[in-house]
Amino acid sequence: MESLKNKIVFITGASAGIGKACAEAFAEEGAKLILAARRISKIEELASSLKEKFGTESFTFKLDVRDRKEVEKSISALPESWKAIDILVNNAGLGRGLNKLYEDDVDGWEEMIDTNIKGLLYVTRSVVPGMVERGSGHVINLGSIAGHEAYPKGSVYCATKHAVAAITRSLRMDLLGTGVRVSSVDPGMVETEFSIVRFNGDEQKAKEVYKGLTPLTGKDIAEAIQFCATRPPHANINEMIIMPSAQANAFVIHRESE
Ligand SMILES: NC(=O)c1ccc[n+]([C@@H]2O[C@H](COP(=O)([O-])OP(=O)(O)OC[C@H]3O[C@@H](n4cnc5c(N)ncnc54)[C@H](OP(=O)(O)O)[C@@H]3O)[C@@H](O)[C@H]2O)c1
């Protein structure tokens, strides 16, 4: 197992859910963290709690991954001592709405495509050249089971996660021989803010998603990401699919009745 001590880990979307759980897991192992998201107050709160708990050094900034110029500017403006990113966790992402394609809100499509695909590409394009130059690095993308199968009312979210799967596979080929590894961690149902965001703040509707089953937690996924990040340099986890035990695929779910 490779040590994470003093490794520089950049986590996008670290203000909640899986990203926040990753920050906690990497901090516990002694990593130095670059934490970004739009809700900067949540990022700052997290950084100060990790400082208190583990003595973690963090560099924080407000970032909307959809804004190409902002992504390029903030990554190129990282202080010298934070530039040598060892691990990039491309986590920022969302689902918006769960509707039949022909009735769906087009603004939600733009938001998902701009965040899940274009945002991930902008960040990757800004970070990976440095990794190649240094001859080492690891990109870990948050895919989804929606990148392996399609489900009704999820056409655009599924399309974005299929795109992440394709980007992951192509990038791995592009980086062959450079010392930079590429993995994807692809969860099923994880109870985070994901469903609250998907249903535009409707917490009741979000709760229904996990009714009668024990969903995964952000921590479950963070542990999987950490496993990928701690393989020795000759080994790469290409992709990891993780679901709650009560979920067989996107549609086959066992729910205990009340
Ligand atoms: N939960 C699941 O069931 C599940 C399953 C499979 C895959 N995933 C994937 O896992 C990743 C994390 O999701 P989660 O479940 O942890 O959801 P979450 O709790 O809603 O967290 C999403 C994170 O992404 C950030 N984010 C969203 N849009 C952003 C933007 N434009 N710029 C920067 N940051 C942005 C959010 O921060 P701000 O709002 O502060 O910007 C937040 O920190 C996503 O890529 C998601 O597609 C989730």
The ligand as an SDF file (V2000), in Angstrom:
LIG
                    3D

 48 52  0  0  0  0  0  0  0  0999 V2000
  -25.0850   10.0320   -4.7670 N   0  0  0  0  0  0  0  0  0  0  0  0
  -25.1760    9.0920   -5.6790 C   0  0  0  0  0  0  0  0  0  0  0  0
  -26.0730    8.2370   -5.6170 O   0  0  0  0  0  0  0  0  0  0  0  0
  -24.1620    9.0370   -6.7960 C   0  0  0  0  0  0  0  0  0  0  0  0
  -24.1190    7.8560   -7.5600 C   0  0  0  0  0  0  0  0  0  0  0  0
  -23.2080    7.7820   -8.6010 C   0  0  0  0  0  0  0  0  0  0  0  0
  -22.3740    8.8350   -8.8750 C   0  0  0  0  0  0  0  0  0  0  0  0
  -22.4410    9.9720   -8.1240 N   0  0  0  0  0  0  0  0  0  0  0  0
  -21.5400   11.0810   -8.4750 C   0  0  0  0  0  0  0  0  0  0  0  0
  -20.7450   11.4240   -7.3670 O   0  0  0  0  0  0  0  0  0  0  0  0
  -20.3390   12.7840   -7.4580 C   0  0  0  0  0  0  0  0  0  0  0  0
  -20.5970   13.4810   -6.1330 C   0  0  0  0  0  0  0  0  0  0  0  0
  -21.9880   13.4720   -5.8690 O   0  0  0  0  0  0  0  0  0  0  0  0
  -22.5970   13.3930   -4.3980 P   0  0  0  0  0  0  0  0  0  0  0  0
  -23.4590   12.1990   -4.3570 O   0  0  0  0  0  0  0  0  0  0  0  0
  -21.5450   13.5670   -3.3820 O   0  0  0  0  0  0  0  0  0  0  0  0
  -23.5830   14.6730   -4.4560 O   0  0  0  0  0  0  0  0  0  0  0  0
  -23.6460   15.9890   -3.5350 P   0  0  0  0  0  0  0  0  0  0  0  0
  -23.7300   15.6230   -2.0990 O   0  0  0  0  0  0  0  0  0  0  0  0
  -24.7560   16.7990   -4.1250 O   0  0  0  0  0  0  0  0  0  0  0  0
  -22.2430   16.7030   -3.8120 O   0  0  0  0  0  0  0  0  0  0  0  0
  -21.9370   17.2370   -5.0800 C   0  0  0  0  0  0  0  0  0  0  0  0
  -20.7310   18.1400   -4.9720 C   0  0  0  0  0  0  0  0  0  0  0  0
  -20.4300   18.6510   -6.2740 O   0  0  0  0  0  0  0  0  0  0  0  0
  -20.2740   20.0590   -6.1770 C   0  0  0  0  0  0  0  0  0  0  0  0
  -20.6400   20.7230   -7.4200 N   0  0  0  0  0  0  0  0  0  0  0  0
  -21.7990   20.6360   -8.1160 C   0  0  0  0  0  0  0  0  0  0  0  0
  -21.7640   21.4510   -9.1660 N   0  0  0  0  0  0  0  0  0  0  0  0
  -20.5630   22.0880   -9.1440 C   0  0  0  0  0  0  0  0  0  0  0  0
  -19.9390   23.0700   -9.9440 C   0  0  0  0  0  0  0  0  0  0  0  0
  -20.5630   23.5840  -11.0280 N   0  0  0  0  0  0  0  0  0  0  0  0
  -18.7000   23.4830   -9.6300 N   0  0  0  0  0  0  0  0  0  0  0  0
  -18.0630   22.9810   -8.5350 C   0  0  0  0  0  0  0  0  0  0  0  0
  -18.5850   22.0570   -7.7360 N   0  0  0  0  0  0  0  0  0  0  0  0
  -19.8350   21.6280   -8.0260 C   0  0  0  0  0  0  0  0  0  0  0  0
  -21.1610   20.4830   -5.0040 C   0  0  0  0  0  0  0  0  0  0  0  0
  -20.6380   21.6800   -4.4130 O   0  0  0  0  0  0  0  0  0  0  0  0
  -21.2510   23.1540   -4.5400 P   0  0  0  0  0  0  0  0  0  0  0  0
  -22.7350   23.0130   -4.6670 O   0  0  0  0  0  0  0  0  0  0  0  0
  -20.8130   23.8020   -3.2630 O   0  0  0  0  0  0  0  0  0  0  0  0
  -20.5850   23.7420   -5.7310 O   0  0  0  0  0  0  0  0  0  0  0  0
  -20.9730   19.3170   -4.0560 C   0  0  0  0  0  0  0  0  0  0  0  0
  -19.8390   19.5170   -3.2540 O   0  0  0  0  0  0  0  0  0  0  0  0
  -21.1030   13.3590   -8.6570 C   0  0  0  0  0  0  0  0  0  0  0  0
  -20.2490   13.3860   -9.7750 O   0  0  0  0  0  0  0  0  0  0  0  0
  -22.2300   12.3730   -8.8640 C   0  0  0  0  0  0  0  0  0  0  0  0
  -22.6900   12.3640  -10.1900 O   0  0  0  0  0  0  0  0  0  0  0  0
  -23.3170   10.0960   -7.0770 C   0  0  0  0  0  0  0  0  0  0  0  0
  1  2  1  0
  2  3  2  0
  2  4  1  0
  4  5  1  0
  4 48  2  0
  5  6  2  0
  6  7  1  0
  7  8  2  0
  8  9  1  0
  8 48  1  0
  9 10  1  0
  9 46  1  0
 10 11  1  0
 11 12  1  0
 11 44  1  0
 12 13  1  0
 13 14  1  0
 14 15  2  0
 14 16  1  0
 14 17  1  0
 17 18  1  0
 18 19  2  0
 18 20  1  0
 18 21  1  0
 21 22  1  0
 22 23  1  0
 23 24  1  0
 23 42  1  0
 24 25  1  0
 25 26  1  0
 25 36  1  0
 26 27  1  0
 26 35  1  0
 27 28  2  0
 28 29  1  0
 29 30  1  0
 29 35  2  0
 30 31  1  0
 30 32  2  0
 32 33  1  0
 33 34  2  0
 34 35  1  0
 36 37  1  0
 36 42  1  0
 37 38  1  0
 38 39  2  0
 38 40  1  0
 38 41  1  0
 42 43  1  0
 44 45  1  0
 44 46  1  0
 46 47  1  0
M  CHG  2   8   1  16  -1
M  END
$$$$
